[in-house]
Every structure is written in C-alpha cells, then in structure tokens.
Amino acid sequence: MSALRPAGAVASAKQPGEEKISRVACRIFRERGYHQTSMRDIASALGWQSSALYYYYPSKEDLLFSIMDTAVSGLTDMVREQIDSRSCASDRLRQAVTAHVTTIAGHLDELSVFLHEMKSLDDPKRRELLVAKSNRYEHIYRDIIHDGIGSGEFRDVDPRLARFMILSACNWLYSWYKPDGAYRPEDIAASFCDMLLGGLRPCPETRPA
C-alpha cells in the first residue's frame, strides 16, 4: 500500500528518503510505541547510520509530527473525495464512513500512529495544529448530521454525540482489524453504516393494536 498523502499532492512533496523513513517509522511506532522507539532503532531497521536519519528529521518528534500531519490531511482529502455533495444526508454519511473505514484498513500503520500517539507530542503548538485539523475533519460528519436532521432523514439527536459515536466506532478499527482476518474492509464499512444509520433514522410511529 502506498504512503498516505493528501489528494492531489505532487510526487515530489517528500523526498524518497523521507517516504522510506516515514514508512518504517510508522511500522515501528505502531509495534513498540513512540516512547519505546529510538531514532537508532529506526536507522537500524533501515540499515542506515543514525546521522543519515537526522539529515531528514532533526528530532524524533519532527518525524512523529510529519507522520501525523500527513495522516490527518490525507484521511481528510481521501474522505472528501468520496462524498457526493448532491446526495442525500444518508448517502453522504454512508460514503464518508465507507471511505474512513477503508482508508484506515489500507493505511493501518500511519493512522494508528495518528490516532494513538497524539499525547506523545510535547510541542503544544503542534498539538493545537493537529487538533484543529482533526476538528475540520469531524466537521464533515457534523454537517452531514445537521443536514439529515433538517431534512427529516435523521431523528432529532444531539449532533455532537452522534459524531462522537460514529468516529469512535470507525477509529477503533485500528486496534482490532487484521488484513488477513475474517472481515474485509468493505464488509465492515457496510455493517457499520447499516447499524449507524439504523440508529439515526426516525423511529416508526407507534400505532395502537
């Protein structure tokens, strides 16, 4: 699977060395955790000297931030690409959830690091930047839910809680999904959509027996 990058990004956005480092670092960060991984570990996995790594990334946090920034930007663009703005709210939510699930499944290392290691960033400005980008991504779902409530497709739920529920279910995929497991990403997405939309649709009116 190719590295996750924002849609439309030019091929030269990252040097080949940076792409290779990011790919290997993502795998090791996911397996061991950020704090349990040293730059020497990453250089060793690459077959490089540590000094070569510092040419591209002056610190381990620079590397982590680059991975996380690319991950959230790439996820946002890939999901937006799959949403047809002309569709009804239910269809747009299905498109967004499907794109989200399949993107996580296809880029497990990068998105696992993004979803799990936010707390590892020491620089508050970097954390604020990533939180702002995450919020912009979540607004995709906020807008769809608001539209669905307004059109009567969705019942009058708390949009914020609905958004949390949807993204929590989708994001937790990184902790249990196995590429060689029993479920294909498309099947997971379809089941999630059916269950989530079932909870959002208006309840049928209760009629007397």
C-alpha positions in Angstrom: 0.0 0.0 0.0 1.4 3.4 -1.0 2.0 6.0 1.7 -1.0 8.1 2.7 -0.7 11.6 1.4 -3.2 14.4 0.7 -5.1 14.0 -2.6 -3.5 16.0 -5.4 -0.1 16.2 -3.6 2.7 16.2 -6.1 5.0 13.3 -6.2 7.9 15.5 -5.1 6.2 16.7 -1.9 8.5 14.3 0.0 11.9 13.2 -0.9 12.3 9.4 -1.4 14.3 9.2 1.7 11.6 10.9 3.8 9.0 8.5 2.4 11.1 5.5 3.3 11.8 6.7 6.8 8.1 7.5 7.4 7.0 4.1 6.3 9.5 2.3 8.5 9.0 4.6 11.5 5.2 4.1 11.3 5.5 0.4 11.5 7.9 0.5 14.5 6.0 3.2 16.3 2.8 1.1 15.9 4.5 -2.1 17.1 6.5 -0.7 20.0 5.1 2.7 20.8 6.6 6.1 20.2 8.4 6.4 23.6 9.8 2.8 23.3 11.4 3.6 19.9 14.6 5.4 19.4 16.0 7.0 16.2 18.7 4.4 16.4 16.0 1.7 16.2 14.6 3.3 13.1 18.0 3.8 11.5 18.9 0.1 12.2 15.7 -1.1 10.6 16.6 1.0 7.5 20.1 -0.3 7.5 21.3 3.3 7.9 23.6 5.2 10.2 21.7 7.4 12.7 23.3 10.5 11.3 21.6 9.9 7.9 18.2 9.9 9.7 18.9 13.3 11.3 19.6 14.8 7.9 15.9 14.4 7.1 14.4 14.8 10.6 16.3 16.8 13.2 14.4 15.0 16.0 12.2 12.1 16.7 9.3 14.5 17.4 9.8 16.1 14.0 9.4 12.7 12.4 6.3 11.9 14.5 4.7 15.2 13.7 5.3 14.8 10.0 3.7 11.3 10.1 0.6 12.6 12.0 0.2 15.7 9.9 0.3 13.7 6.7 -2.1 11.1 8.1 -4.9 13.5 9.1 -4.5 15.6 5.9 -4.5 12.5 3.7 -7.5 11.0 5.5 -9.5 14.2 5.2 -8.8 14.6 1.5 -9.5 10.9 0.7 -12.8 11.0 2.5 -13.9 14.3 0.9 -13.1 12.8 -2.5 -15.7 10.1 -2.0 -18.6 12.3 -0.8 -21.1 13.4 -3.5 -22.4 16.7 -2.3 -25.5 16.2 -4.4 -26.5 13.1 -2.4 -28.9 13.0 0.5 -27.5 13.0 4.0 -27.9 9.2 4.5 -25.9 8.5 1.3 -23.3 11.1 2.2 -22.8 9.5 5.7 -22.5 6.1 4.1 -19.9 7.4 1.6 -17.9 9.1 4.4 -18.0 6.1 6.8 -17.0 3.7 3.9 -14.1 5.9 2.9 -13.0 6.3 6.5 -13.0 2.6 7.3 -11.3 1.5 4.0 -8.7 4.2 4.4 -7.8 3.1 8.0 -7.7 -0.5 6.8 -5.4 0.4 3.9 -3.1 2.6 6.0 -3.1 1.0 9.4 0.4 2.0 10.5 0.1 5.7 9.7 -3.4 6.1 11.0 -2.7 4.0 14.1 0.1 6.4 14.9 -2.1 9.4 14.4 -4.9 8.1 16.5 -2.8 6.7 19.3 0.2 9.0 19.7 -1.3 12.5 19.9 -0.4 12.5 23.6 3.3 11.9 22.7 3.8 15.3 21.1 5.5 17.7 23.5 5.1 20.8 21.4 1.7 22.4 22.3 1.6 24.3 19.0 2.0 21.1 17.1 -0.8 19.5 19.1 -3.0 22.5 18.5 -2.4 22.3 14.8 -3.3 18.6 14.6 -6.4 19.1 16.9 -7.5 21.9 14.5 -7.1 19.6 11.5 -9.0 16.8 13.3 -11.8 19.2 14.1 -12.1 20.2 10.5 -12.3 16.6 9.6 -15.0 16.0 12.2 -17.0 18.9 10.8 -17.6 16.7 7.7 -19.8 14.5 9.9 -21.2 17.4 11.8 -22.5 19.0 8.6 -24.0 15.7 7.3 -25.8 15.0 10.6 -27.2 18.6 10.7 -28.4 18.2 7.1 -30.0 14.9 7.9 -31.9 16.3 10.9 -33.0 19.3 8.9 -34.3 17.2 6.1 -36.1 14.7 8.4 -33.8 11.8 7.4 -32.4 11.6 10.9 -34.3 11.9 14.1 -33.5 14.8 16.4 -30.4 13.6 18.1 -27.5 15.5 19.7 -25.3 16.1 16.6 -22.1 16.3 18.8 -22.8 12.9 20.5 -23.8 11.3 17.1 -20.5 12.5 15.6 -18.5 11.1 18.6 -20.3 7.8 18.3 -19.7 7.4 14.6 -16.0 8.4 14.7 -15.3 6.3 17.8 -16.7 3.2 16.2 -14.7 3.8 13.0 -11.4 4.9 14.6 -11.3 1.9 17.0 -10.8 -0.2 13.9 -7.1 0.4 14.1 -6.9 -1.7 17.3 -8.5 -4.8 16.1 -8.6 -5.0 12.3 -6.4 -7.7 10.7 -5.7 -7.5 7.0 -5.8 -11.3 6.9 -8.7 -11.6 9.2 -12.3 -12.7 8.7 -13.7 -9.3 7.7 -13.0 -7.3 4.5 -12.9 -3.5 4.9 -15.9 -3.1 2.6 -18.0 -5.6 4.7 -17.0 -3.8 7.9 -18.0 -0.5 6.4 -21.3 -1.8 5.1 -22.2 -3.3 8.5 -21.2 -0.1 10.4 -23.3 2.0 8.0 -26.3 -0.2 8.4 -26.1 -0.1 12.2 -25.3 3.6 12.5 -27.9 4.7 10.0 -30.4 2.5 11.8 -29.8 4.4 15.0 -30.2 7.8 13.3 -33.4 7.2 11.3 -36.7 8.4 12.8 -38.5 5.7 14.8 -41.7 4.4 13.2 -44.8 5.8 14.8 -46.3 3.5 17.4 -49.8 2.6 16.4 -52.4 1.2 18.7 -53.0 -2.6 18.3 
